[in-house]
Amino acid sequence: MIYFLINLQDASKHVFHIVSDRLNYTTMRMWFLVNPPGKATIQVQYMFS
């Protein structure tokens, strides 16, 4: 993920949608809160079946 952000010309114009399962959803959200993606937008969602 960080590799993509480093190589973007304008990170503020990009949105990353991350789909997780219920088990890992909270961990993923917390990771991005602690490690902000700079100007890019990260959207973490979980899918349920």
CHARMM-style PDB file with segment names, atoms N, HN, CA, C and O in Angstrom:
ATOM      1  N   MET     1       0.835  -1.192   0.000  1.00  0.00      PROA
ATOM      2  CA  MET     1       0.000   0.000   0.000  1.00  0.00      PROA
ATOM      3  C   MET     1       0.874   1.248   0.000  1.00  0.00      PROA
ATOM      4  O   MET     1       0.658   2.151  -0.808  1.00  0.00      PROA
ATOM      5  N   ILE     2       1.838   1.309   0.879  1.00  0.00      PROA
ATOM      6  HN  ILE     2       2.013   0.575   1.536  1.00  0.00      PROA
ATOM      7  CA  ILE     2       2.698   2.481   0.962  1.00  0.00      PROA
ATOM      8  C   ILE     2       3.466   2.668  -0.347  1.00  0.00      PROA
ATOM      9  O   ILE     2       3.704   3.799  -0.769  1.00  0.00      PROA
ATOM     10  N   TYR     3       3.854   1.563  -0.992  1.00  0.00      PROA
ATOM     11  HN  TYR     3       3.660   0.644  -0.649  1.00  0.00      PROA
ATOM     12  CA  TYR     3       4.555   1.634  -2.270  1.00  0.00      PROA
ATOM     13  C   TYR     3       3.728   2.396  -3.303  1.00  0.00      PROA
ATOM     14  O   TYR     3       4.266   3.228  -4.033  1.00  0.00      PROA
ATOM     15  N   PHE     4       2.438   2.123  -3.371  1.00  0.00      PROA
ATOM     16  HN  PHE     4       2.001   1.447  -2.778  1.00  0.00      PROA
ATOM     17  CA  PHE     4       1.564   2.822  -4.315  1.00  0.00      PROA
ATOM     18  C   PHE     4       1.498   4.312  -3.995  1.00  0.00      PROA
ATOM     19  O   PHE     4       1.544   5.143  -4.902  1.00  0.00      PROA
ATOM     20  N   LEU     5       1.393   4.649  -2.738  1.00  0.00      PROA
ATOM     21  HN  LEU     5       1.355   3.975  -2.001  1.00  0.00      PROA
ATOM     22  CA  LEU     5       1.264   6.053  -2.346  1.00  0.00      PROA
ATOM     23  C   LEU     5       2.529   6.854  -2.633  1.00  0.00      PROA
ATOM     24  O   LEU     5       2.449   8.031  -2.984  1.00  0.00      PROA
ATOM     25  N   ILE     6       3.675   6.237  -2.489  1.00  0.00      PROA
ATOM     26  HN  ILE     6       3.739   5.281  -2.204  1.00  0.00      PROA
ATOM     27  CA  ILE     6       4.935   6.932  -2.753  1.00  0.00      PROA
ATOM     28  C   ILE     6       5.044   7.301  -4.228  1.00  0.00      PROA
ATOM     29  O   ILE     6       5.547   8.373  -4.562  1.00  0.00      PROA
ATOM     30  N   ASN     7       4.576   6.422  -5.112  1.00  0.00      PROA
ATOM     31  HN  ASN     7       4.167   5.551  -4.840  1.00  0.00      PROA
ATOM     32  CA  ASN     7       4.737   6.618  -6.546  1.00  0.00      PROA
ATOM     33  C   ASN     7       3.601   7.388  -7.207  1.00  0.00      PROA
ATOM     34  O   ASN     7       3.640   7.596  -8.419  1.00  0.00      PROA
ATOM     35  N   LEU     8       2.611   7.810  -6.471  1.00  0.00      PROA
ATOM     36  HN  LEU     8       2.579   7.641  -5.486  1.00  0.00      PROA
ATOM     37  CA  LEU     8       1.515   8.573  -7.061  1.00  0.00      PROA
ATOM     38  C   LEU     8       1.920  10.027  -7.268  1.00  0.00      PROA
ATOM     39  O   LEU     8       2.616  10.612  -6.437  1.00  0.00      PROA
ATOM     40  N   GLN     9       1.482  10.600  -8.372  1.00  0.00      PROA
ATOM     41  HN  GLN     9       0.917  10.126  -9.047  1.00  0.00      PROA
ATOM     42  CA  GLN     9       1.760  12.014  -8.635  1.00  0.00      PROA
ATOM     43  C   GLN     9       0.963  12.892  -7.678  1.00  0.00      PROA
ATOM     44  O   GLN     9       1.494  13.858  -7.130  1.00  0.00      PROA
ATOM     45  N   ASP    10      -0.296  12.563  -7.478  1.00  0.00      PROA
ATOM     46  HN  ASP    10      -0.728  11.779  -7.923  1.00  0.00      PROA
ATOM     47  CA  ASP    10      -1.160  13.348  -6.585  1.00  0.00      PROA
ATOM     48  C   ASP    10      -2.023  12.379  -5.780  1.00  0.00      PROA
ATOM     49  O   ASP    10      -3.102  11.984  -6.222  1.00  0.00      PROA
ATOM     50  N   ALA    11      -1.545  12.003  -4.604  1.00  0.00      PROA
ATOM     51  HN  ALA    11      -0.668  12.324  -4.245  1.00  0.00      PROA
ATOM     52  CA  ALA    11      -2.226  10.996  -3.784  1.00  0.00      PROA
ATOM     53  C   ALA    11      -3.624  11.433  -3.359  1.00  0.00      PROA
ATOM     54  O   ALA    11      -4.470  10.585  -3.076  1.00  0.00      PROA
ATOM     55  N   SER    12      -3.882  12.728  -3.310  1.00  0.00      PROA
ATOM     56  HN  SER    12      -3.195  13.417  -3.540  1.00  0.00      PROA
ATOM     57  CA  SER    12      -5.199  13.199  -2.863  1.00  0.00      PROA
ATOM     58  C   SER    12      -6.305  12.864  -3.856  1.00  0.00      PROA
ATOM     59  O   SER    12      -7.484  12.984  -3.522  1.00  0.00      PROA
ATOM     60  N   LYS    13      -5.953  12.451  -5.055  1.00  0.00      PROA
ATOM     61  HN  LYS    13      -4.995  12.354  -5.326  1.00  0.00      PROA
ATOM     62  CA  LYS    13      -6.949  12.104  -6.074  1.00  0.00      PROA
ATOM     63  C   LYS    13      -7.240  10.607  -6.128  1.00  0.00      PROA
ATOM     64  O   LYS    13      -7.936  10.147  -7.033  1.00  0.00      PROA
ATOM     65  N   HSD    14      -6.722   9.850  -5.180  1.00  0.00      PROA
ATOM     66  HN  HSD    14      -6.156  10.223  -4.445  1.00  0.00      PROA
ATOM     67  CA  HSD    14      -6.888   8.400  -5.191  1.00  0.00      PROA
ATOM     68  C   HSD    14      -7.614   7.929  -3.939  1.00  0.00      PROA
ATOM     69  O   HSD    14      -7.417   8.455  -2.844  1.00  0.00      PROA
ATOM     70  N   VAL    15      -8.461   6.920  -4.134  1.00  0.00      PROA
ATOM     71  HN  VAL    15      -8.621   6.492  -5.024  1.00  0.00      PROA
ATOM     72  CA  VAL    15      -9.195   6.292  -3.034  1.00  0.00      PROA
ATOM     73  C   VAL    15      -8.913   4.798  -3.095  1.00  0.00      PROA
ATOM     74  O   VAL    15      -9.039   4.182  -4.153  1.00  0.00      PROA
ATOM     75  N   PHE    16      -8.536   4.223  -1.979  1.00  0.00      PROA
ATOM     76  HN  PHE    16      -8.433   4.723  -1.119  1.00  0.00      PROA
ATOM     77  CA  PHE    16      -8.332   2.787  -1.889  1.00  0.00      PROA
ATOM     78  C   PHE    16      -9.485   2.193  -1.093  1.00  0.00      PROA
ATOM     79  O   PHE    16      -9.735   2.596   0.043  1.00  0.00      PROA
ATOM     80  N   HSD    17     -10.185   1.234  -1.691  1.00  0.00      PROA
ATOM     81  HN  HSD    17      -9.981   0.906  -2.614  1.00  0.00      PROA
ATOM     82  CA  HSD    17     -11.278   0.535  -1.020  1.00  0.00      PROA
ATOM     83  C   HSD    17     -10.737  -0.826  -0.590  1.00  0.00      PROA
ATOM     84  O   HSD    17     -10.298  -1.620  -1.423  1.00  0.00      PROA
ATOM     85  N   ILE    18     -10.770  -1.084   0.688  1.00  0.00      PROA
ATOM     86  HN  ILE    18     -11.126  -0.439   1.365  1.00  0.00      PROA
ATOM     87  CA  ILE    18     -10.267  -2.344   1.221  1.00  0.00      PROA
ATOM     88  C   ILE    18     -11.440  -3.107   1.807  1.00  0.00      PROA
ATOM     89  O   ILE    18     -12.156  -2.603   2.673  1.00  0.00      PROA
ATOM     90  N   VAL    19     -11.628  -4.328   1.326  1.00  0.00      PROA
ATOM     91  HN  VAL    19     -11.046  -4.737   0.623  1.00  0.00      PROA
ATOM     92  CA  VAL    19     -12.718  -5.176   1.808  1.00  0.00      PROA
ATOM     93  C   VAL    19     -12.101  -6.282   2.650  1.00  0.00      PROA
ATOM     94  O   VAL    19     -11.180  -6.974   2.215  1.00  0.00      PROA
ATOM     95  N   SER    20     -12.619  -6.435   3.853  1.00  0.00      PROA
ATOM     96  HN  SER    20     -13.367  -5.873   4.206  1.00  0.00      PROA
ATOM     97  CA  SER    20     -12.080  -7.407   4.796  1.00  0.00      PROA
ATOM     98  C   SER    20     -13.204  -8.294   5.318  1.00  0.00      PROA
ATOM     99  O   SER    20     -14.385  -8.001   5.131  1.00  0.00      PROA
ATOM    100  N   ASP    21     -12.819  -9.366   5.966  1.00  0.00      PROA
ATOM    101  HN  ASP    21     -11.859  -9.603   6.118  1.00  0.00      PROA
ATOM    102  CA  ASP    21     -13.821 -10.174   6.645  1.00  0.00      PROA
ATOM    103  C   ASP    21     -14.053  -9.582   8.038  1.00  0.00      PROA
ATOM    104  O   ASP    21     -13.320  -8.697   8.479  1.00  0.00      PROA
ATOM    105  N   ARG    22     -15.054 -10.068   8.701  1.00  0.00      PROA
ATOM    106  HN  ARG    22     -15.649 -10.787   8.343  1.00  0.00      PROA
ATOM    107  CA  ARG    22     -15.425  -9.516  10.008  1.00  0.00      PROA
ATOM    108  C   ARG    22     -14.313  -9.690  11.042  1.00  0.00      PROA
ATOM    109  O   ARG    22     -14.127  -8.842  11.914  1.00  0.00      PROA
ATOM    110  N   LEU    23     -13.586 -10.783  10.938  1.00  0.00      PROA
ATOM    111  HN  LEU    23     -13.736 -11.472  10.229  1.00  0.00      PROA
ATOM    112  CA  LEU    23     -12.525 -11.082  11.897  1.00  0.00      PROA
ATOM    113  C   LEU    23     -11.398 -10.042  11.849  1.00  0.00      PROA
ATOM    114  O   LEU    23     -10.865  -9.667  12.893  1.00  0.00      PROA
ATOM    115  N   ASN    24     -11.034  -9.580  10.666  1.00  0.00      PROA
ATOM    116  HN  ASN    24     -11.466  -9.885   9.817  1.00  0.00      PROA
ATOM    117  CA  ASN    24      -9.894  -8.668  10.505  1.00  0.00      PROA
ATOM    118  C   ASN    24     -10.287  -7.205  10.336  1.00  0.00      PROA
ATOM    119  O   ASN    24      -9.410  -6.348  10.233  1.00  0.00      PROA
ATOM    120  N   TYR    25     -11.559  -6.902  10.305  1.00  0.00      PROA
ATOM    121  HN  TYR    25     -12.273  -7.598  10.389  1.00  0.00      PROA
ATOM    122  CA  TYR    25     -12.039  -5.548  10.043  1.00  0.00      PROA
ATOM    123  C   TYR    25     -11.485  -4.523  11.042  1.00  0.00      PROA
ATOM    124  O   TYR    25     -10.935  -3.500  10.634  1.00  0.00      PROA
ATOM    125  N   THR    26     -11.624  -4.786  12.316  1.00  0.00      PROA
ATOM    126  HN  THR    26     -12.071  -5.617  12.647  1.00  0.00      PROA
ATOM    127  CA  THR    26     -11.181  -3.839  13.343  1.00  0.00      PROA
ATOM    128  C   THR    26      -9.670  -3.641  13.291  1.00  0.00      PROA
ATOM    129  O   THR    26      -9.182  -2.520  13.432  1.00  0.00      PROA
ATOM    130  N   THR    27      -8.940  -4.719  13.091  1.00  0.00      PROA
ATOM    131  HN  THR    27      -9.336  -5.630  12.977  1.00  0.00      PROA
ATOM    132  CA  THR    27      -7.483  -4.624  13.004  1.00  0.00      PROA
ATOM    133  C   THR    27      -7.054  -3.762  11.828  1.00  0.00      PROA
ATOM    134  O   THR    27      -6.145  -2.943  11.962  1.00  0.00      PROA
ATOM    135  N   MET    28      -7.696  -3.935  10.680  1.00  0.00      PROA
ATOM    136  HN  MET    28      -8.435  -4.600  10.571  1.00  0.00      PROA
ATOM    137  CA  MET    28      -7.361  -3.138   9.488  1.00  0.00      PROA
ATOM    138  C   MET    28      -7.651  -1.663   9.726  1.00  0.00      PROA
ATOM    139  O   MET    28      -6.835  -0.808   9.382  1.00  0.00      PROA
ATOM    140  N   ARG    29      -8.796  -1.358  10.304  1.00  0.00      PROA
ATOM    141  HN  ARG    29      -9.460  -2.052  10.583  1.00  0.00      PROA
ATOM    142  CA  ARG    29      -9.149   0.044  10.569  1.00  0.00      PROA
ATOM    143  C   ARG    29      -8.145   0.688  11.522  1.00  0.00      PROA
ATOM    144  O   ARG    29      -7.701   1.815  11.306  1.00  0.00      PROA
ATOM    145  N   MET    30      -7.796  -0.041  12.575  1.00  0.00      PROA
ATOM    146  HN  MET    30      -8.156  -0.957  12.751  1.00  0.00      PROA
ATOM    147  CA  MET    30      -6.848   0.499  13.548  1.00  0.00      PROA
ATOM    148  C   MET    30      -5.473   0.718  12.922  1.00  0.00      PROA
ATOM    149  O   MET    30      -4.802   1.704  13.228  1.00  0.00      PROA
ATOM    150  N   TRP    31      -5.049  -0.198  12.049  1.00  0.00      PROA
ATOM    151  HN  TRP    31      -5.594  -0.999  11.801  1.00  0.00      PROA
ATOM    152  CA  TRP    31      -3.745  -0.053  11.413  1.00  0.00      PROA
ATOM    153  C   TRP    31      -3.684   1.241  10.607  1.00  0.00      PROA
ATOM    154  O   TRP    31      -2.683   1.956  10.663  1.00  0.00      PROA
ATOM    155  N   PHE    32      -4.738   1.550   9.861  1.00  0.00      PROA
ATOM    156  HN  PHE    32      -5.551   0.970   9.815  1.00  0.00      PROA
ATOM    157  CA  PHE    32      -4.739   2.769   9.057  1.00  0.00      PROA
ATOM    158  C   PHE    32      -4.925   4.024   9.911  1.00  0.00      PROA
ATOM    159  O   PHE    32      -4.516   5.108   9.495  1.00  0.00      PROA
ATOM    160  N   LEU    33      -5.523   3.905  11.076  1.00  0.00      PROA
ATOM    161  HN  LEU    33      -5.855   3.024  11.414  1.00  0.00      PROA
ATOM    162  CA  LEU    33      -5.587   5.055  11.985  1.00  0.00      PROA
ATOM    163  C   LEU    33      -4.206   5.377  12.556  1.00  0.00      PROA
ATOM    164  O   LEU    33      -3.848   6.545  12.707  1.00  0.00      PROA
ATOM    165  N   VAL    34      -3.441   4.347  12.867  1.00  0.00      PROA
ATOM    166  HN  VAL    34      -3.732   3.398  12.745  1.00  0.00      PROA
ATOM    167  CA  VAL    34      -2.103   4.527  13.424  1.00  0.00      PROA
ATOM    168  C   VAL    34      -1.096   4.893  12.327  1.00  0.00      PROA
ATOM    169  O   VAL    34      -0.137   5.623  12.579  1.00  0.00      PROA
ATOM    170  N   ASN    35      -1.317   4.383  11.113  1.00  0.00      PROA
ATOM    171  HN  ASN    35      -2.095   3.790  10.908  1.00  0.00      PROA
ATOM    172  CA  ASN    35      -0.420   4.622   9.974  1.00  0.00      PROA
ATOM    173  C   ASN    35      -1.195   5.329   8.868  1.00  0.00      PROA
ATOM    174  O   ASN    35      -1.562   4.694   7.879  1.00  0.00      PROA
ATOM    175  N   PRO    36      -1.449   6.616   9.011  1.00  0.00      PROA
ATOM    176  CA  PRO    36      -2.272   7.322   8.027  1.00  0.00      PROA
ATOM    177  C   PRO    36      -1.645   7.296   6.632  1.00  0.00      PROA
ATOM    178  O   PRO    36      -0.422   7.320   6.494  1.00  0.00      PROA
ATOM    179  N   PRO    37      -2.487   7.246   5.607  1.00  0.00      PROA
ATOM    180  CA  PRO    37      -1.999   7.104   4.235  1.00  0.00      PROA
ATOM    181  C   PRO    37      -1.599   8.410   3.564  1.00  0.00      PROA
ATOM    182  O   PRO    37      -1.521   8.459   2.337  1.00  0.00      PROA
ATOM    183  N   GLY    38      -1.350   9.440   4.306  1.00  0.00      PROA
ATOM    184  HN  GLY    38      -1.414   9.400   5.304  1.00  0.00      PROA
ATOM    185  CA  GLY    38      -1.020  10.725   3.693  1.00  0.00      PROA
ATOM    186  C   GLY    38      -2.276  11.387   3.152  1.00  0.00      PROA
ATOM    187  O   GLY    38      -3.285  11.477   3.852  1.00  0.00      PROA
ATOM    188  N   LYS    39      -2.217  11.849   1.915  1.00  0.00      PROA
ATOM    189  HN  LYS    39      -1.398  11.776   1.347  1.00  0.00      PROA
ATOM    190  CA  LYS    39      -3.358  12.552   1.334  1.00  0.00      PROA
ATOM    191  C   LYS    39      -4.363  11.621   0.667  1.00  0.00      PROA
ATOM    192  O   LYS    39      -5.463  12.056   0.325  1.00  0.00      PROA
ATOM    193  N   ALA    40      -4.016  10.365   0.477  1.00  0.00      PROA
ATOM    194  HN  ALA    40      -3.123  10.012   0.755  1.00  0.00      PROA
ATOM    195  CA  ALA    40      -4.946   9.412  -0.139  1.00  0.00      PROA
ATOM    196  C   ALA    40      -6.061   9.080   0.839  1.00  0.00      PROA
ATOM    197  O   ALA    40      -5.910   9.247   2.050  1.00  0.00      PROA
ATOM    198  N   THR    41      -7.166   8.614   0.313  1.00  0.00      PROA
ATOM    199  HN  THR    41      -7.289   8.478  -0.670  1.00  0.00      PROA
ATOM    200  CA  THR    41      -8.306   8.223   1.142  1.00  0.00      PROA
ATOM    201  C   THR    41      -8.378   6.704   1.194  1.00  0.00      PROA
ATOM    202  O   THR    41      -8.288   6.034   0.165  1.00  0.00      PROA
ATOM    203  N   ILE    42      -8.540   6.170   2.386  1.00  0.00      PROA
ATOM    204  HN  ILE    42      -8.613   6.714   3.222  1.00  0.00      PROA
ATOM    205  CA  ILE    42      -8.670   4.730   2.582  1.00  0.00      PROA
ATOM    206  C   ILE    42     -10.058   4.458   3.134  1.00  0.00      PROA
ATOM    207  O   ILE    42     -10.483   5.090   4.101  1.00  0.00      PROA
ATOM    208  N   GLN    43     -10.766   3.516   2.517  1.00  0.00      PROA
ATOM    209  HN  GLN    43     -10.421   3.003   1.731  1.00  0.00      PROA
ATOM    210  CA  GLN    43     -12.086   3.121   2.999  1.00  0.00      PROA
ATOM    211  C   GLN    43     -12.034   1.627   3.294  1.00  0.00      PROA
ATOM    212  O   GLN    43     -11.844   0.816   2.387  1.00  0.00      PROA
ATOM    213  N   VAL    44     -12.201   1.267   4.559  1.00  0.00      PROA
ATOM    214  HN  VAL    44     -12.355   1.926   5.295  1.00  0.00      PROA
ATOM    215  CA  VAL    44     -12.170  -0.133   4.970  1.00  0.00      PROA
ATOM    216  C   VAL    44     -13.595  -0.570   5.272  1.00  0.00      PROA
ATOM    217  O   VAL    44     -14.288   0.054   6.076  1.00  0.00      PROA
ATOM    218  N   GLN    45     -14.027  -1.645   4.624  1.00  0.00      PROA
ATOM    219  HN  GLN    45     -13.465  -2.151   3.971  1.00  0.00      PROA
ATOM    220  CA  GLN    45     -15.362  -2.195   4.841  1.00  0.00      PROA
ATOM    221  C   GLN    45     -15.251  -3.697   5.008  1.00  0.00      PROA
ATOM    222  O   GLN    45     -14.278  -4.318   4.579  1.00  0.00      PROA
ATOM    223  N   TYR    46     -16.265  -4.271   5.638  1.00  0.00      PROA
ATOM    224  HN  TYR    46     -17.056  -3.767   5.986  1.00  0.00      PROA
ATOM    225  CA  TYR    46     -16.275  -5.727   5.704  1.00  0.00      PROA
ATOM    226  C   TYR    46     -17.522  -6.257   5.024  1.00  0.00      PROA
ATOM    227  O   TYR    46     -18.579  -5.625   5.022  1.00  0.00      PROA
ATOM    228  N   MET    47     -17.363  -7.434   4.449  1.00  0.00      PROA
ATOM    229  HN  MET    47     -16.505  -7.947   4.450  1.00  0.00      PROA
ATOM    230  CA  MET    47     -18.463  -8.103   3.757  1.00  0.00      PROA
ATOM    231  C   MET    47     -18.961  -9.219   4.663  1.00  0.00      PROA
ATOM    232  O   MET    47     -18.171  -9.899   5.318  1.00  0.00      PROA
ATOM    233  N   PHE    48     -20.227  -9.395   4.693  1.00  0.00      PROA
ATOM    234  HN  PHE    48     -20.869  -8.843   4.161  1.00  0.00      PROA
ATOM    235  CA  PHE    48     -20.783 -10.503   5.460  1.00  0.00      PROA
ATOM    236  C   PHE    48     -21.652 -11.326   4.528  1.00  0.00      PROA
ATOM    237  O   PHE    48     -22.193 -10.819   3.545  1.00  0.00      PROA
ATOM    238  N   SER    49     -21.775 -12.597   4.852  1.00  0.00      PROA
ATOM    239  HN  SER    49     -21.335 -13.008   5.651  1.00  0.00      PROA
ATOM    240  CA  SER    49     -22.586 -13.464   3.990  1.00  0.00      PROA
ATOM    241  C   SER    49     -23.652 -14.171   4.782  1.00  0.00      PROA
ATOM    242  OT1 SER    49     -24.429 -14.942   4.220  1.00  0.00      PROA
TER     243      SER     49
END
